[in-house]
């Protein structure tokens, strides 16, 4: 086993899409997928530039599963636990995403990150902004904390091309969160959207992504989500189909309508 630990398997929380993830000693075993080669290439790049906030890719075990290093720390469940819903965590989340982007700028993968599939909706990205590869799924359940600060990202299955502003808008969607109040977890029902968005932006550094860029990117990100989610549900099935059946499309449409209503106020408040 190339020196990897053997022993009991501890089931880790299932994500929305990927199931069968377990911990064995100080490693994580994940089902091998058609995106695994792209994930491995990206994680190897991050290791080569000294980015410490991601697992290391180690190879495949005797059952063909991808083997990664386990990152110890706290990860919230779903719904978001009270400690992860506090305003105080947001600056470190922004800082972590900024560090990931800085480590990714200029990297061009030598392989296709995701299989090309005819008809699959493509992300909407802003004109004129530099492209970069990123994890693209900075949900509360994919961030590891220590001592109340975000220190690492996990679950790189959605790795792909994006921009700083779109990836930060996607992060804000999950962490502020930017959604219709009807769809917020109970612990986030009475949030100050402007204050939380500012904390995330300040953590990232608004010289790199301005509030205007973030809000414009959010329009692109939210507007593309419905077709993308529906395509995934119809063609990939599994967790995508379960989320769609549970009403993900309605959540997306409510988000788009809510954001169109509040965006002018956010623009003024964040100047």
C-alpha positions as CSV (number, residue, x, y, z in Angstrom):
1,X,0.0,0.0,0.0
2,X,2.9,2.3,-0.5
3,X,3.2,2.9,3.2
4,X,-0.3,4.2,3.7
5,X,-1.9,3.2,6.9
6,X,-4.3,0.3,7.1
7,X,-7.0,-0.1,9.7
8,X,-10.6,0.6,10.4
9,X,-12.5,2.9,8.1
10,X,-14.3,5.9,9.7
11,X,-17.1,7.2,7.6
12,X,-16.9,10.9,7.0
13,X,-19.9,13.1,6.4
14,X,-21.3,12.6,2.9
15,X,-21.4,15.6,0.6
16,X,-24.2,16.6,-1.6
17,X,-22.8,14.6,-4.4
18,X,-19.9,12.4,-3.4
19,X,-20.6,9.4,-1.1
20,X,-18.3,6.7,0.3
21,X,-15.6,9.0,1.7
22,X,-13.8,7.5,4.7
23,X,-10.8,8.2,6.9
24,X,-8.1,5.6,7.4
25,X,-5.5,6.7,9.9
26,X,-4.1,10.0,8.6
27,X,-5.5,9.6,5.1
28,X,-8.8,10.1,3.4
29,X,-10.1,7.6,0.8
30,X,-12.5,8.9,-1.9
31,X,-14.2,7.1,-4.8
32,X,-12.2,7.6,-8.0
33,X,-14.1,9.8,-10.5
34,X,-13.7,11.2,-14.0
35,X,-12.5,14.4,-12.4
36,X,-9.9,12.7,-10.2
37,X,-7.0,13.3,-12.6
38,X,-7.7,17.1,-12.6
39,X,-8.1,17.2,-8.9
40,X,-4.7,15.4,-8.5
41,X,-3.0,17.8,-10.9
42,X,-4.3,20.8,-9.1
43,X,-3.5,19.5,-5.6
44,X,0.0,18.6,-6.8
45,X,0.4,22.2,-8.1
46,X,-0.8,23.7,-4.8
47,X,1.8,21.5,-2.9
48,X,4.5,22.6,-5.3
49,X,4.0,26.3,-4.5
50,X,3.7,25.7,-0.8
51,X,0.0,26.3,-0.3
52,X,-0.8,24.6,3.0
53,X,-4.6,24.9,2.9
54,X,-5.4,21.9,0.9
55,X,-4.9,18.1,1.2
56,X,-2.1,16.4,-0.6
57,X,-2.8,13.8,-3.2
58,X,-1.0,10.6,-2.5
59,X,-2.3,8.2,-5.2
60,X,-4.8,5.3,-5.3
61,X,-5.2,2.4,-2.9
62,X,-5.6,-1.3,-3.7
63,X,-9.4,-0.7,-4.2
64,X,-8.8,2.1,-6.7
65,X,-9.8,4.9,-4.4
66,X,-8.1,8.2,-4.4
67,X,-5.9,8.7,-1.3
68,X,-5.4,12.1,0.2
69,X,-4.0,13.4,3.5
70,X,-6.5,14.0,6.3
71,X,-6.6,17.6,7.6
72,X,-7.5,17.7,11.3
73,X,-9.8,20.4,12.6
74,X,-13.4,21.4,12.9
75,X,-15.9,21.2,10.0
76,X,-19.5,22.3,10.4
77,X,-22.3,20.0,9.6
78,X,-25.5,20.9,7.7
79,X,-27.4,22.9,8.8
80,X,-24.5,25.2,9.7
81,X,-23.6,25.0,13.4
82,X,-23.7,28.1,15.6
83,X,-20.0,28.5,15.8
84,X,-19.7,28.6,12.0
85,X,-22.5,31.1,11.6
86,X,-20.8,33.8,13.6
87,X,-19.5,36.9,11.9
88,X,-16.0,36.3,13.3
89,X,-15.3,33.4,11.0
90,X,-15.8,35.3,7.7
91,X,-12.5,37.3,7.5
92,X,-10.5,34.1,7.7
93,X,-12.7,32.4,5.0
94,X,-12.0,35.4,2.7
95,X,-8.3,35.2,3.5
96,X,-8.2,31.5,2.7
97,X,-9.9,32.0,-0.6
98,X,-7.5,34.8,-1.4
99,X,-4.5,32.6,-0.6
100,X,-5.8,29.9,-2.8
101,X,-6.3,32.2,-5.7
102,X,-2.8,33.7,-5.3
103,X,-1.4,30.2,-5.4
104,X,-3.3,29.4,-8.5
105,X,-2.6,32.4,-10.7
106,X,-0.6,31.5,-13.7
107,X,-1.0,27.8,-13.4
108,X,-2.1,26.0,-16.6
109,X,-3.0,22.4,-16.2
110,X,-1.4,19.9,-18.6
111,X,-4.6,17.9,-18.8
112,X,-8.3,18.6,-19.1
113,X,-9.6,19.2,-15.7
114,X,-13.1,18.0,-16.4
115,X,-14.3,15.8,-19.3
116,X,-15.8,17.8,-22.1
117,X,-19.5,16.9,-22.4
118,X,-21.6,18.3,-25.3
119,X,-24.5,20.4,-24.2
120,X,-23.3,20.9,-20.7
121,X,-23.9,24.6,-19.6
122,X,-20.7,26.5,-19.1
123,X,-20.0,29.0,-16.3
124,X,-20.7,32.7,-17.1
125,X,-17.5,34.6,-16.4
126,X,-16.9,38.4,-16.6
127,X,-15.2,39.8,-19.6
128,X,-11.7,41.0,-19.2
129,X,-10.9,39.3,-15.9
130,X,-8.0,36.9,-15.6
131,X,-9.0,33.2,-15.6
132,X,-7.6,30.9,-12.9
133,X,-8.3,27.4,-11.6
134,X,-9.9,27.1,-8.2
135,X,-11.8,24.7,-6.0
136,X,-15.1,26.4,-6.8
137,X,-17.1,25.0,-3.9
138,X,-16.2,26.9,-0.7
139,X,-19.2,25.8,1.3
140,X,-19.2,25.8,5.1
141,X,-19.0,22.0,5.0
142,X,-15.8,22.2,2.9
143,X,-13.7,24.5,5.1
144,X,-11.6,23.2,8.0
145,X,-11.2,25.4,11.1
146,X,-8.7,25.5,13.9
147,X,-8.9,28.0,16.8
148,X,-11.9,29.7,15.2
149,X,-10.0,30.4,11.9
150,X,-10.4,28.9,8.5
151,X,-7.1,27.0,7.7
152,X,-7.9,24.6,4.8
153,X,-10.3,23.6,2.1
154,X,-11.5,20.0,1.3
155,X,-13.5,18.4,-1.5
156,X,-12.0,19.6,-4.7
157,X,-14.3,17.6,-7.0
158,X,-15.6,20.8,-8.7
159,X,-12.2,22.1,-9.6
160,X,-12.3,24.1,-12.8
161,X,-11.7,27.5,-14.5
162,X,-13.2,30.6,-12.9
163,X,-12.2,34.1,-11.9
164,X,-11.4,35.7,-8.6
165,X,-14.7,37.6,-8.5
166,X,-16.9,34.7,-9.5
167,X,-15.3,32.3,-7.0
168,X,-15.6,34.9,-4.2
169,X,-19.2,35.6,-5.2
170,X,-19.9,31.8,-5.0
171,X,-18.2,31.7,-1.6
172,X,-20.4,34.6,-0.4
173,X,-23.4,32.8,-1.7
174,X,-22.7,30.0,0.8
175,X,-21.2,31.9,3.7
176,X,-23.1,35.2,4.0
177,X,-25.4,33.6,2.7
178,X,-26.7,35.4,-0.3
179,X,-30.1,33.9,-0.7
180,X,-33.8,34.6,-0.1
181,X,-34.4,34.8,3.7
182,X,-36.8,31.9,3.3
183,X,-33.9,29.6,2.4
184,X,-31.5,30.6,5.3
185,X,-30.7,28.2,8.1
186,X,-32.4,29.2,11.4
187,X,-29.1,30.3,12.9
188,X,-28.7,32.8,10.0
189,X,-32.2,34.1,9.9
190,X,-31.5,37.6,11.2
191,X,-28.1,38.4,9.7
192,X,-26.8,41.7,8.5
193,X,-26.1,40.9,4.9
194,X,-24.0,44.1,4.3
195,X,-21.9,43.6,7.4
196,X,-21.2,39.9,6.6
197,X,-20.4,40.6,3.0
198,X,-18.0,43.4,4.1
199,X,-16.2,41.1,6.5
200,X,-15.7,38.5,3.7
201,X,-14.5,41.1,1.3
202,X,-12.1,42.7,3.8
203,X,-10.6,39.3,4.6
204,X,-10.0,38.7,0.9
205,X,-8.7,42.2,0.2
206,X,-10.9,44.6,-1.7
207,X,-7.9,45.8,-3.7
208,X,-8.0,42.4,-5.5
209,X,-11.8,42.1,-5.8
210,X,-13.9,45.3,-5.3
211,X,-17.5,45.2,-4.0
212,X,-18.7,46.2,-7.5
213,X,-16.9,43.3,-9.1
214,X,-18.2,40.9,-6.6
215,X,-21.8,42.0,-7.0
216,X,-21.6,42.0,-10.8
217,X,-20.0,38.5,-10.6
218,X,-22.9,37.3,-8.3
219,X,-25.4,38.2,-11.1
220,X,-23.5,36.0,-13.5
221,X,-23.0,33.2,-11.0
222,X,-26.6,33.1,-9.8
223,X,-28.0,33.6,-13.3
224,X,-26.2,30.5,-14.6
225,X,-27.0,28.2,-11.7
226,X,-30.5,27.1,-12.7
227,X,-29.5,25.6,-16.1
228,X,-26.4,24.1,-14.7
229,X,-28.1,22.4,-11.8
230,X,-30.9,21.1,-14.0
231,X,-28.4,19.7,-16.5
232,X,-26.5,18.0,-13.7
233,X,-29.6,16.5,-12.3
234,X,-30.8,15.2,-15.7
235,X,-27.5,13.9,-16.9
236,X,-25.4,13.0,-13.9
237,X,-28.2,11.9,-11.5
238,X,-27.1,10.9,-8.0
239,X,-26.8,13.7,-5.5
240,X,-27.5,16.3,-8.2
241,X,-30.9,14.6,-8.9
242,X,-31.7,14.4,-5.2
243,X,-31.0,18.1,-4.7
244,X,-33.1,19.0,-7.7
245,X,-36.0,16.8,-6.5
246,X,-35.7,18.5,-3.1
247,X,-36.3,21.9,-4.6
248,X,-32.9,23.3,-5.6
249,X,-34.3,24.9,-8.7
250,X,-36.8,26.8,-6.6
251,X,-34.1,28.0,-4.3
252,X,-32.0,29.2,-7.2
253,X,-35.0,31.2,-8.7
254,X,-35.8,32.8,-5.3
255,X,-32.1,33.8,-5.0
256,X,-32.1,35.4,-8.4
257,X,-35.2,37.4,-7.6
258,X,-34.1,38.4,-4.1
259,X,-30.7,39.5,-5.3
260,X,-32.2,41.6,-8.1
261,X,-34.2,43.4,-5.5
262,X,-31.4,44.0,-3.0
263,X,-28.5,44.6,-5.3
264,X,-28.9,48.4,-5.6
265,X,-29.0,48.7,-1.8
266,X,-25.9,46.5,-1.5
267,X,-24.1,48.7,-4.1
268,X,-24.8,51.8,-2.1
269,X,-24.0,50.3,1.3
270,X,-20.7,48.8,0.2
271,X,-19.2,51.9,-1.5
